[in-house]
Amino acid sequence: MKDEGTAENSAAQSVRQQRFGKLPERVRPEDMIEEWPAVDHDPARGAYNPDEWLVRYCL
């Protein structure tokens, strides 16, 4: 009965070794970075005129 237990253990150990026996391939830091703009381009963003309040309130 001891032989069966050790055979099962060695079989389980070999399965573990095949699955987890080596480290995964290295991933370069450049491949882990994804870049995109923080905010989408807003065409109205540059349309502000700082002198517009003069036209609205002073004339």
PDBQT receptor file of N, H, CA, C and O in Angstrom, charges set to zero:
ATOM      1  N   MET A   1       0.813  -1.186   0.000  1.00  0.00    +0.000 N 
ATOM      2  CA  MET A   1       0.000   0.000   0.000  1.00  0.00    +0.000 C 
ATOM      3  C   MET A   1       0.865   1.262   0.000  1.00  0.00    +0.000 C 
ATOM      4  O   MET A   1       0.472   2.292  -0.548  1.00  0.00    +0.000 OA
ATOM      5  N   LYS A   2       2.029   1.173   0.612  1.00  0.00    +0.000 N 
ATOM      6  H   LYS A   2       2.348   0.336   1.057  1.00  0.00    +0.000 HD
ATOM      7  CA  LYS A   2       2.924   2.307   0.598  1.00  0.00    +0.000 C 
ATOM      8  C   LYS A   2       3.400   2.620  -0.807  1.00  0.00    +0.000 C 
ATOM      9  O   LYS A   2       3.580   3.786  -1.159  1.00  0.00    +0.000 OA
ATOM     10  N   ASP A   3       3.603   1.602  -1.602  1.00  0.00    +0.000 N 
ATOM     11  H   ASP A   3       3.457   0.655  -1.316  1.00  0.00    +0.000 HD
ATOM     12  CA  ASP A   3       4.087   1.804  -2.960  1.00  0.00    +0.000 C 
ATOM     13  C   ASP A   3       3.075   2.570  -3.803  1.00  0.00    +0.000 C 
ATOM     14  O   ASP A   3       3.460   3.386  -4.641  1.00  0.00    +0.000 OA
ATOM     15  N   GLU A   4       1.783   2.316  -3.590  1.00  0.00    +0.000 N 
ATOM     16  H   GLU A   4       1.470   1.653  -2.909  1.00  0.00    +0.000 HD
ATOM     17  CA  GLU A   4       0.755   3.032  -4.351  1.00  0.00    +0.000 C 
ATOM     18  C   GLU A   4       0.748   4.509  -3.987  1.00  0.00    +0.000 C 
ATOM     19  O   GLU A   4       0.624   5.364  -4.864  1.00  0.00    +0.000 OA
ATOM     20  N   GLY A   5       0.878   4.810  -2.722  1.00  0.00    +0.000 N 
ATOM     21  H   GLY A   5       0.979   4.115  -2.010  1.00  0.00    +0.000 HD
ATOM     22  CA  GLY A   5       0.887   6.206  -2.286  1.00  0.00    +0.000 C 
ATOM     23  C   GLY A   5       2.081   6.960  -2.846  1.00  0.00    +0.000 C 
ATOM     24  O   GLY A   5       1.942   8.101  -3.286  1.00  0.00    +0.000 OA
ATOM     25  N   THR A   6       3.233   6.346  -2.837  1.00  0.00    +0.000 N 
ATOM     26  H   THR A   6       3.347   5.419  -2.480  1.00  0.00    +0.000 HD
ATOM     27  CA  THR A   6       4.411   7.026  -3.375  1.00  0.00    +0.000 C 
ATOM     28  C   THR A   6       4.328   7.146  -4.886  1.00  0.00    +0.000 C 
ATOM     29  O   THR A   6       4.815   8.124  -5.453  1.00  0.00    +0.000 OA
ATOM     30  N   ALA A   7       3.719   6.171  -5.546  1.00  0.00    +0.000 N 
ATOM     31  H   ALA A   7       3.323   5.377  -5.085  1.00  0.00    +0.000 HD
ATOM     32  CA  ALA A   7       3.551   6.250  -7.000  1.00  0.00    +0.000 C 
ATOM     33  C   ALA A   7       2.588   7.378  -7.350  1.00  0.00    +0.000 C 
ATOM     34  O   ALA A   7       2.813   8.122  -8.304  1.00  0.00    +0.000 OA
ATOM     35  N   GLU A   8       1.513   7.501  -6.574  1.00  0.00    +0.000 N 
ATOM     36  H   GLU A   8       1.329   6.897  -5.798  1.00  0.00    +0.000 HD
ATOM     37  CA  GLU A   8       0.553   8.582  -6.804  1.00  0.00    +0.000 C 
ATOM     38  C   GLU A   8       1.203   9.935  -6.528  1.00  0.00    +0.000 C 
ATOM     39  O   GLU A   8       0.991  10.898  -7.265  1.00  0.00    +0.000 OA
ATOM     40  N   ASN A   9       1.988   9.998  -5.469  1.00  0.00    +0.000 N 
ATOM     41  H   ASN A   9       2.160   9.216  -4.870  1.00  0.00    +0.000 HD
ATOM     42  CA  ASN A   9       2.673  11.254  -5.131  1.00  0.00    +0.000 C 
ATOM     43  C   ASN A   9       3.671  11.644  -6.202  1.00  0.00    +0.000 C 
ATOM     44  O   ASN A   9       3.764  12.814  -6.576  1.00  0.00    +0.000 OA
ATOM     45  N   SER A  10       4.421  10.666  -6.699  1.00  0.00    +0.000 N 
ATOM     46  H   SER A  10       4.345   9.716  -6.396  1.00  0.00    +0.000 HD
ATOM     47  CA  SER A  10       5.404  10.986  -7.733  1.00  0.00    +0.000 C 
ATOM     48  C   SER A  10       4.717  11.382  -9.038  1.00  0.00    +0.000 C 
ATOM     49  O   SER A  10       5.222  12.232  -9.771  1.00  0.00    +0.000 OA
ATOM     50  N   ALA A  11       3.560  10.766  -9.332  1.00  0.00    +0.000 N 
ATOM     51  H   ALA A  11       3.150  10.075  -8.736  1.00  0.00    +0.000 HD
ATOM     52  CA  ALA A  11       2.813  11.150 -10.530  1.00  0.00    +0.000 C 
ATOM     53  C   ALA A  11       2.275  12.571 -10.379  1.00  0.00    +0.000 C 
ATOM     54  O   ALA A  11       2.340  13.367 -11.317  1.00  0.00    +0.000 OA
ATOM     55  N   ALA A  12       1.750  12.884  -9.211  1.00  0.00    +0.000 N 
ATOM     56  H   ALA A  12       1.696  12.238  -8.450  1.00  0.00    +0.000 HD
ATOM     57  CA  ALA A  12       1.244  14.234  -8.968  1.00  0.00    +0.000 C 
ATOM     58  C   ALA A  12       2.389  15.238  -8.999  1.00  0.00    +0.000 C 
ATOM     59  O   ALA A  12       2.235  16.357  -9.489  1.00  0.00    +0.000 OA
ATOM     60  N   GLN A  13       3.543  14.826  -8.469  1.00  0.00    +0.000 N 
ATOM     61  H   GLN A  13       3.669  13.917  -8.071  1.00  0.00    +0.000 HD
ATOM     62  CA  GLN A  13       4.700  15.708  -8.470  1.00  0.00    +0.000 C 
ATOM     63  C   GLN A  13       5.187  15.973  -9.892  1.00  0.00    +0.000 C 
ATOM     64  O   GLN A  13       5.563  17.100 -10.213  1.00  0.00    +0.000 OA
ATOM     65  N   SER A  14       5.185  14.971 -10.729  1.00  0.00    +0.000 N 
ATOM     66  H   SER A  14       4.879  14.055 -10.468  1.00  0.00    +0.000 HD
ATOM     67  CA  SER A  14       5.627  15.183 -12.113  1.00  0.00    +0.000 C 
ATOM     68  C   SER A  14       4.637  16.069 -12.874  1.00  0.00    +0.000 C 
ATOM     69  O   SER A  14       5.048  16.862 -13.722  1.00  0.00    +0.000 OA
ATOM     70  N   VAL A  15       3.349  15.944 -12.584  1.00  0.00    +0.000 N 
ATOM     71  H   VAL A  15       3.015  15.299 -11.896  1.00  0.00    +0.000 HD
ATOM     72  CA  VAL A  15       2.354  16.811 -13.223  1.00  0.00    +0.000 C 
ATOM     73  C   VAL A  15       2.572  18.255 -12.778  1.00  0.00    +0.000 C 
ATOM     74  O   VAL A  15       2.524  19.173 -13.597  1.00  0.00    +0.000 OA
ATOM     75  N   ARG A  16       2.810  18.456 -11.483  1.00  0.00    +0.000 N 
ATOM     76  H   ARG A  16       2.849  17.710 -10.818  1.00  0.00    +0.000 HD
ATOM     77  CA  ARG A  16       3.084  19.805 -10.980  1.00  0.00    +0.000 C 
ATOM     78  C   ARG A  16       4.351  20.374 -11.601  1.00  0.00    +0.000 C 
ATOM     79  O   ARG A  16       4.402  21.549 -11.964  1.00  0.00    +0.000 OA
ATOM     80  N   GLN A  17       5.359  19.544 -11.717  1.00  0.00    +0.000 N 
ATOM     81  H   GLN A  17       5.318  18.589 -11.422  1.00  0.00    +0.000 HD
ATOM     82  CA  GLN A  17       6.624  19.997 -12.289  1.00  0.00    +0.000 C 
ATOM     83  C   GLN A  17       6.441  20.420 -13.745  1.00  0.00    +0.000 C 
ATOM     84  O   GLN A  17       7.014  21.420 -14.175  1.00  0.00    +0.000 OA
ATOM     85  N   GLN A  18       5.654  19.672 -14.499  1.00  0.00    +0.000 N 
ATOM     86  H   GLN A  18       5.188  18.859 -14.149  1.00  0.00    +0.000 HD
ATOM     87  CA  GLN A  18       5.413  20.038 -15.895  1.00  0.00    +0.000 C 
ATOM     88  C   GLN A  18       4.630  21.338 -15.992  1.00  0.00    +0.000 C 
ATOM     89  O   GLN A  18       4.882  22.148 -16.883  1.00  0.00    +0.000 OA
ATOM     90  N   ARG A  19       3.689  21.542 -15.089  1.00  0.00    +0.000 N 
ATOM     91  H   ARG A  19       3.485  20.883 -14.365  1.00  0.00    +0.000 HD
ATOM     92  CA  ARG A  19       2.836  22.724 -15.167  1.00  0.00    +0.000 C 
ATOM     93  C   ARG A  19       3.522  23.963 -14.591  1.00  0.00    +0.000 C 
ATOM     94  O   ARG A  19       3.470  25.040 -15.186  1.00  0.00    +0.000 OA
ATOM     95  N   PHE A  20       4.166  23.805 -13.425  1.00  0.00    +0.000 N 
ATOM     96  H   PHE A  20       4.208  22.930 -12.942  1.00  0.00    +0.000 HD
ATOM     97  CA  PHE A  20       4.724  24.951 -12.721  1.00  0.00    +0.000 C 
ATOM     98  C   PHE A  20       6.246  24.917 -12.621  1.00  0.00    +0.000 C 
ATOM     99  O   PHE A  20       6.823  25.682 -11.849  1.00  0.00    +0.000 OA
ATOM    100  N   GLY A  21       6.899  24.059 -13.373  1.00  0.00    +0.000 N 
ATOM    101  H   GLY A  21       6.430  23.438 -14.000  1.00  0.00    +0.000 HD
ATOM    102  CA  GLY A  21       8.324  23.846 -13.230  1.00  0.00    +0.000 C 
ATOM    103  C   GLY A  21       9.202  24.970 -13.734  1.00  0.00    +0.000 C 
ATOM    104  O   GLY A  21      10.365  25.054 -13.339  1.00  0.00    +0.000 OA
ATOM    105  N   LYS A  22       8.688  25.842 -14.598  1.00  0.00    +0.000 N 
ATOM    106  H   LYS A  22       7.743  25.774 -14.920  1.00  0.00    +0.000 HD
ATOM    107  CA  LYS A  22       9.519  26.935 -15.095  1.00  0.00    +0.000 C 
ATOM    108  C   LYS A  22       8.732  28.235 -15.035  1.00  0.00    +0.000 C 
ATOM    109  O   LYS A  22       7.501  28.248 -15.054  1.00  0.00    +0.000 OA
ATOM    110  N   LEU A  23       9.476  29.317 -14.963  1.00  0.00    +0.000 N 
ATOM    111  H   LEU A  23      10.476  29.307 -14.947  1.00  0.00    +0.000 HD
ATOM    112  CA  LEU A  23       8.863  30.632 -14.914  1.00  0.00    +0.000 C 
ATOM    113  C   LEU A  23       8.351  31.019 -16.295  1.00  0.00    +0.000 C 
ATOM    114  O   LEU A  23       8.887  30.560 -17.304  1.00  0.00    +0.000 OA
ATOM    115  N   PRO A  24       7.331  31.851 -16.350  1.00  0.00    +0.000 N 
ATOM    116  CA  PRO A  24       6.858  32.316 -17.662  1.00  0.00    +0.000 C 
ATOM    117  C   PRO A  24       7.913  33.210 -18.310  1.00  0.00    +0.000 C 
ATOM    118  O   PRO A  24       8.835  33.684 -17.646  1.00  0.00    +0.000 OA
ATOM    119  N   GLU A  25       7.767  33.429 -19.593  1.00  0.00    +0.000 N 
ATOM    120  H   GLU A  25       7.018  33.044 -20.133  1.00  0.00    +0.000 HD
ATOM    121  CA  GLU A  25       8.708  34.289 -20.307  1.00  0.00    +0.000 C 
ATOM    122  C   GLU A  25       8.619  35.703 -19.761  1.00  0.00    +0.000 C 
ATOM    123  O   GLU A  25       7.554  36.146 -19.331  1.00  0.00    +0.000 OA
ATOM    124  N   ARG A  26       9.749  36.411 -19.778  1.00  0.00    +0.000 N 
ATOM    125  H   ARG A  26      10.614  36.051 -20.127  1.00  0.00    +0.000 HD
ATOM    126  CA  ARG A  26       9.799  37.781 -19.275  1.00  0.00    +0.000 C 
ATOM    127  C   ARG A  26       9.020  38.698 -20.198  1.00  0.00    +0.000 C 
ATOM    128  O   ARG A  26       9.009  38.520 -21.416  1.00  0.00    +0.000 OA
ATOM    129  N   VAL A  27       8.372  39.678 -19.599  1.00  0.00    +0.000 N 
ATOM    130  H   VAL A  27       8.381  39.824 -18.610  1.00  0.00    +0.000 HD
ATOM    131  CA  VAL A  27       7.667  40.703 -20.356  1.00  0.00    +0.000 C 
ATOM    132  C   VAL A  27       8.430  42.012 -20.150  1.00  0.00    +0.000 C 
ATOM    133  O   VAL A  27       8.673  42.434 -19.020  1.00  0.00    +0.000 OA
ATOM    134  N   ARG A  28       8.798  42.637 -21.251  1.00  0.00    +0.000 N 
ATOM    135  H   ARG A  28       8.601  42.294 -22.170  1.00  0.00    +0.000 HD
ATOM    136  CA  ARG A  28       9.546  43.887 -21.153  1.00  0.00    +0.000 C 
ATOM    137  C   ARG A  28       8.639  44.990 -20.616  1.00  0.00    +0.000 C 
ATOM    138  O   ARG A  28       7.443  44.989 -20.907  1.00  0.00    +0.000 OA
ATOM    139  N   PRO A  29       9.172  45.928 -19.842  1.00  0.00    +0.000 N 
ATOM    140  CA  PRO A  29       8.342  47.037 -19.333  1.00  0.00    +0.000 C 
ATOM    141  C   PRO A  29       7.707  47.851 -20.459  1.00  0.00    +0.000 C 
ATOM    142  O   PRO A  29       6.601  48.368 -20.300  1.00  0.00    +0.000 OA
ATOM    143  N   GLU A  30       8.394  47.969 -21.592  1.00  0.00    +0.000 N 
ATOM    144  H   GLU A  30       9.292  47.549 -21.722  1.00  0.00    +0.000 HD
ATOM    145  CA  GLU A  30       7.825  48.714 -22.717  1.00  0.00    +0.000 C 
ATOM    146  C   GLU A  30       6.551  48.057 -23.243  1.00  0.00    +0.000 C 
ATOM    147  O   GLU A  30       5.665  48.734 -23.765  1.00  0.00    +0.000 OA
ATOM    148  N   ASP A  31       6.468  46.741 -23.103  1.00  0.00    +0.000 N 
ATOM    149  H   ASP A  31       7.188  46.191 -22.679  1.00  0.00    +0.000 HD
ATOM    150  CA  ASP A  31       5.288  46.023 -23.582  1.00  0.00    +0.000 C 
ATOM    151  C   ASP A  31       4.133  46.084 -22.596  1.00  0.00    +0.000 C 
ATOM    152  O   ASP A  31       3.009  45.717 -22.941  1.00  0.00    +0.000 OA
ATOM    153  N   MET A  32       4.389  46.544 -21.368  1.00  0.00    +0.000 N 
ATOM    154  H   MET A  32       5.301  46.843 -21.088  1.00  0.00    +0.000 HD
ATOM    155  CA  MET A  32       3.332  46.606 -20.363  1.00  0.00    +0.000 C 
ATOM    156  C   MET A  32       2.682  47.982 -20.287  1.00  0.00    +0.000 C 
ATOM    157  O   MET A  32       1.749  48.180 -19.508  1.00  0.00    +0.000 OA
ATOM    158  N   ILE A  33       3.160  48.935 -21.083  1.00  0.00    +0.000 N 
ATOM    159  H   ILE A  33       3.917  48.774 -21.715  1.00  0.00    +0.000 HD
ATOM    160  CA  ILE A  33       2.646  50.299 -21.024  1.00  0.00    +0.000 C 
ATOM    161  C   ILE A  33       1.782  50.562 -22.240  1.00  0.00    +0.000 C 
ATOM    162  O   ILE A  33       2.164  50.274 -23.374  1.00  0.00    +0.000 OA
ATOM    163  N   GLU A  34       0.618  51.110 -21.981  1.00  0.00    +0.000 N 
ATOM    164  H   GLU A  34       0.307  51.343 -21.060  1.00  0.00    +0.000 HD
ATOM    165  CA  GLU A  34      -0.284  51.496 -23.061  1.00  0.00    +0.000 C 
ATOM    166  C   GLU A  34      -0.584  52.975 -22.872  1.00  0.00    +0.000 C 
ATOM    167  O   GLU A  34      -0.993  53.392 -21.788  1.00  0.00    +0.000 OA
ATOM    168  N   GLU A  35      -0.389  53.757 -23.898  1.00  0.00    +0.000 N 
ATOM    169  H   GLU A  35      -0.057  53.419 -24.778  1.00  0.00    +0.000 HD
ATOM    170  CA  GLU A  35      -0.566  55.199 -23.789  1.00  0.00    +0.000 C 
ATOM    171  C   GLU A  35      -1.736  55.653 -24.643  1.00  0.00    +0.000 C 
ATOM    172  O   GLU A  35      -1.916  55.205 -25.775  1.00  0.00    +0.000 OA
ATOM    173  N   TRP A  36      -2.527  56.555 -24.074  1.00  0.00    +0.000 N 
ATOM    174  H   TRP A  36      -2.381  56.920 -23.154  1.00  0.00    +0.000 HD
ATOM    175  CA  TRP A  36      -3.582  57.226 -24.812  1.00  0.00    +0.000 C 
ATOM    176  C   TRP A  36      -3.831  58.559 -24.126  1.00  0.00    +0.000 C 
ATOM    177  O   TRP A  36      -3.473  58.712 -22.958  1.00  0.00    +0.000 OA
ATOM    178  N   PRO A  37      -4.430  59.528 -24.804  1.00  0.00    +0.000 N 
ATOM    179  CA  PRO A  37      -4.642  60.829 -24.192  1.00  0.00    +0.000 C 
ATOM    180  C   PRO A  37      -5.557  60.727 -22.974  1.00  0.00    +0.000 C 
ATOM    181  O   PRO A  37      -6.470  59.902 -22.933  1.00  0.00    +0.000 OA
ATOM    182  N   ALA A  38      -5.297  61.582 -21.981  1.00  0.00    +0.000 N 
ATOM    183  H   ALA A  38      -4.556  62.253 -22.014  1.00  0.00    +0.000 HD
ATOM    184  CA  ALA A  38      -6.100  61.554 -20.759  1.00  0.00    +0.000 C 
ATOM    185  C   ALA A  38      -7.538  61.986 -21.030  1.00  0.00    +0.000 C 
ATOM    186  O   ALA A  38      -8.475  61.442 -20.445  1.00  0.00    +0.000 OA
ATOM    187  N   VAL A  39      -7.707  62.949 -21.901  1.00  0.00    +0.000 N 
ATOM    188  H   VAL A  39      -6.946  63.391 -22.376  1.00  0.00    +0.000 HD
ATOM    189  CA  VAL A  39      -9.051  63.405 -22.279  1.00  0.00    +0.000 C 
ATOM    190  C   VAL A  39      -9.124  63.449 -23.798  1.00  0.00    +0.000 C 
ATOM    191  O   VAL A  39      -8.114  63.643 -24.475  1.00  0.00    +0.000 OA
ATOM    192  N   ASP A  40     -10.305  63.270 -24.313  1.00  0.00    +0.000 N 
ATOM    193  H   ASP A  40     -11.125  63.112 -23.763  1.00  0.00    +0.000 HD
ATOM    194  CA  ASP A  40     -10.502  63.368 -25.753  1.00  0.00    +0.000 C 
ATOM    195  C   ASP A  40     -10.344  64.815 -26.191  1.00  0.00    +0.000 C 
ATOM    196  O   ASP A  40     -10.544  65.742 -25.407  1.00  0.00    +0.000 OA
ATOM    197  N   HIS A  41      -9.987  64.991 -27.439  1.00  0.00    +0.000 N 
ATOM    198  H   HIS A  41      -9.824  64.237 -28.076  1.00  0.00    +0.000 HD
ATOM    199  CA  HIS A  41      -9.840  66.338 -27.988  1.00  0.00    +0.000 C 
ATOM    200  C   HIS A  41     -11.191  67.028 -28.010  1.00  0.00    +0.000 C 
ATOM    201  O   HIS A  41     -12.169  66.484 -28.523  1.00  0.00    +0.000 OA
ATOM    202  N   ASP A  42     -11.241  68.239 -27.445  1.00  0.00    +0.000 N 
ATOM    203  H   ASP A  42     -10.446  68.681 -27.028  1.00  0.00    +0.000 HD
ATOM    204  CA  ASP A  42     -12.467  69.020 -27.416  1.00  0.00    +0.000 C 
ATOM    205  C   ASP A  42     -12.281  70.223 -28.332  1.00  0.00    +0.000 C 
ATOM    206  O   ASP A  42     -11.504  71.120 -28.008  1.00  0.00    +0.000 OA
ATOM    207  N   PRO A  43     -12.979  70.265 -29.477  1.00  0.00    +0.000 N 
ATOM    208  CA  PRO A  43     -12.777  71.373 -30.399  1.00  0.00    +0.000 C 
ATOM    209  C   PRO A  43     -13.206  72.720 -29.817  1.00  0.00    +0.000 C 
ATOM    210  O   PRO A  43     -12.692  73.753 -30.245  1.00  0.00    +0.000 OA
ATOM    211  N   ALA A  44     -14.125  72.741 -28.864  1.00  0.00    +0.000 N 
ATOM    212  H   ALA A  44     -14.544  71.901 -28.516  1.00  0.00    +0.000 HD
ATOM    213  CA  ALA A  44     -14.585  73.996 -28.269  1.00  0.00    +0.000 C 
ATOM    214  C   ALA A  44     -13.636  74.492 -27.185  1.00  0.00    +0.000 C 
ATOM    215  O   ALA A  44     -13.821  75.592 -26.665  1.00  0.00    +0.000 OA
ATOM    216  N   ARG A  45     -12.645  73.721 -26.841  1.00  0.00    +0.000 N 
ATOM    217  H   ARG A  45     -12.494  72.827 -27.264  1.00  0.00    +0.000 HD
ATOM    218  CA  ARG A  45     -11.755  74.101 -25.750  1.00  0.00    +0.000 C 
ATOM    219  C   ARG A  45     -10.970  75.372 -26.072  1.00  0.00    +0.000 C 
ATOM    220  O   ARG A  45     -10.772  76.205 -25.187  1.00  0.00    +0.000 OA
ATOM    221  N   GLY A  46     -10.528  75.536 -27.293  1.00  0.00    +0.000 N 
ATOM    222  H   GLY A  46     -10.689  74.859 -28.011  1.00  0.00    +0.000 HD
ATOM    223  CA  GLY A  46      -9.767  76.716 -27.667  1.00  0.00    +0.000 C 
ATOM    224  C   GLY A  46     -10.642  77.862 -28.144  1.00  0.00    +0.000 C 
ATOM    225  O   GLY A  46     -10.124  78.892 -28.574  1.00  0.00    +0.000 OA
ATOM    226  N   ALA A  47     -11.949  77.706 -28.076  1.00  0.00    +0.000 N 
ATOM    227  H   ALA A  47     -12.370  76.869 -27.726  1.00  0.00    +0.000 HD
ATOM    228  CA  ALA A  47     -12.856  78.721 -28.588  1.00  0.00    +0.000 C 
ATOM    229  C   ALA A  47     -13.139  79.817 -27.571  1.00  0.00    +0.000 C 
ATOM    230  O   ALA A  47     -13.836  80.777 -27.899  1.00  0.00    +0.000 OA
ATOM    231  N   TYR A  48     -12.623  79.712 -26.349  1.00  0.00    +0.000 N 
ATOM    232  H   TYR A  48     -12.056  78.933 -26.083  1.00  0.00    +0.000 HD
ATOM    233  CA  TYR A  48     -12.880  80.723 -25.325  1.00  0.00    +0.000 C 
ATOM    234  C   TYR A  48     -12.159  82.017 -25.673  1.00  0.00    +0.000 C 
ATOM    235  O   TYR A  48     -10.970  82.012 -25.989  1.00  0.00    +0.000 OA
ATOM    236  N   ASN A  49     -12.871  83.092 -25.612  1.00  0.00    +0.000 N 
ATOM    237  H   ASN A  49     -13.838  83.096 -25.354  1.00  0.00    +0.000 HD
ATOM    238  CA  ASN A  49     -12.299  84.396 -25.867  1.00  0.00    +0.000 C 
ATOM    239  C   ASN A  49     -12.314  85.169 -24.543  1.00  0.00    +0.000 C 
ATOM    240  O   ASN A  49     -13.390  85.479 -24.033  1.00  0.00    +0.000 OA
ATOM    241  N   PRO A  50     -11.147  85.485 -23.980  1.00  0.00    +0.000 N 
ATOM    242  CA  PRO A  50     -11.131  86.165 -22.676  1.00  0.00    +0.000 C 
ATOM    243  C   PRO A  50     -11.705  87.579 -22.722  1.00  0.00    +0.000 C 
ATOM    244  O   PRO A  50     -12.049  88.136 -21.679  1.00  0.00    +0.000 OA
ATOM    245  N   ASP A  51     -11.811  88.153 -23.891  1.00  0.00    +0.000 N 
ATOM    246  H   ASP A  51     -11.532  87.700 -24.737  1.00  0.00    +0.000 HD
ATOM    247  CA  ASP A  51     -12.370  89.508 -23.998  1.00  0.00    +0.000 C 
ATOM    248  C   ASP A  51     -13.870  89.495 -24.255  1.00  0.00    +0.000 C 
ATOM    249  O   ASP A  51     -14.474  90.561 -24.380  1.00  0.00    +0.000 OA
ATOM    250  N   GLU A  52     -14.481  88.333 -24.337  1.00  0.00    +0.000 N 
ATOM    251  H   GLU A  52     -13.990  87.468 -24.236  1.00  0.00    +0.000 HD
ATOM    252  CA  GLU A  52     -15.911  88.256 -24.639  1.00  0.00    +0.000 C 
ATOM    253  C   GLU A  52     -16.753  88.922 -23.558  1.00  0.00    +0.000 C 
ATOM    254  O   GLU A  52     -17.784  89.514 -23.878  1.00  0.00    +0.000 OA
ATOM    255  N   TRP A  53     -16.362  88.850 -22.317  1.00  0.00    +0.000 N 
ATOM    256  H   TRP A  53     -15.524  88.369 -22.057  1.00  0.00    +0.000 HD
ATOM    257  CA  TRP A  53     -17.145  89.472 -21.243  1.00  0.00    +0.000 C 
ATOM    258  C   TRP A  53     -17.187  90.986 -21.415  1.00  0.00    +0.000 C 
ATOM    259  O   TRP A  53     -18.151  91.626 -20.995  1.00  0.00    +0.000 OA
ATOM    260  N   LEU A  54     -16.158  91.568 -22.025  1.00  0.00    +0.000 N 
ATOM    261  H   LEU A  54     -15.375  91.048 -22.367  1.00  0.00    +0.000 HD
ATOM    262  CA  LEU A  54     -16.175  93.012 -22.288  1.00  0.00    +0.000 C 
ATOM    263  C   LEU A  54     -17.292  93.370 -23.230  1.00  0.00    +0.000 C 
ATOM    264  O   LEU A  54     -17.984  94.368 -23.030  1.00  0.00    +0.000 OA
ATOM    265  N   VAL A  55     -17.475  92.569 -24.252  1.00  0.00    +0.000 N 
ATOM    266  H   VAL A  55     -16.912  91.758 -24.414  1.00  0.00    +0.000 HD
ATOM    267  CA  VAL A  55     -18.514  92.815 -25.232  1.00  0.00    +0.000 C 
ATOM    268  C   VAL A  55     -19.891  92.617 -24.609  1.00  0.00    +0.000 C 
ATOM    269  O   VAL A  55     -20.810  93.389 -24.884  1.00  0.00    +0.000 OA
ATOM    270  N   ARG A  56     -20.042  91.604 -23.782  1.00  0.00    +0.000 N 
ATOM    271  H   ARG A  56     -19.295  90.977 -23.559  1.00  0.00    +0.000 HD
ATOM    272  CA  ARG A  56     -21.351  91.308 -23.195  1.00  0.00    +0.000 C 
ATOM    273  C   ARG A  56     -21.763  92.298 -22.114  1.00  0.00    +0.000 C 
ATOM    274  O   ARG A  56     -22.935  92.662 -22.027  1.00  0.00    +0.000 OA
ATOM    275  N   TYR A  57     -20.824  92.735 -21.295  1.00  0.00    +0.000 N 
ATOM    276  H   TYR A  57     -19.871  92.439 -21.366  1.00  0.00    +0.000 HD
ATOM    277  CA  TYR A  57     -21.215  93.485 -20.105  1.00  0.00    +0.000 C 
ATOM    278  C   TYR A  57     -20.806  94.955 -20.132  1.00  0.00    +0.000 C 
ATOM    279  O   TYR A  57     -21.356  95.735 -19.355  1.00  0.00    +0.000 OA
ATOM    280  N   CYS A  58     -19.887  95.368 -20.970  1.00  0.00    +0.000 N 
ATOM    281  H   CYS A  58     -19.440  94.735 -21.602  1.00  0.00    +0.000 HD
ATOM    282  CA  CYS A  58     -19.400  96.732 -20.929  1.00  0.00    +0.000 C 
ATOM    283  C   CYS A  58     -19.940  97.593 -22.067  1.00  0.00    +0.000 C 
ATOM    284  O   CYS A  58     -19.900  98.820 -21.973  1.00  0.00    +0.000 OA
ATOM    285  N   LEU A  59     -20.429  96.998 -23.112  1.00  0.00    +0.000 N 
ATOM    286  H   LEU A  59     -20.461  96.001 -23.189  1.00  0.00    +0.000 HD
ATOM    287  CA  LEU A  59     -20.916  97.814 -24.230  1.00  0.00    +0.000 C 
ATOM    288  C   LEU A  59     -22.395  97.941 -24.249  1.00  0.00    +0.000 C 
ATOM    289  O   LEU A  59     -22.947  98.598 -25.131  1.00  0.00    +0.000 OA
TER     290      LEU A  59
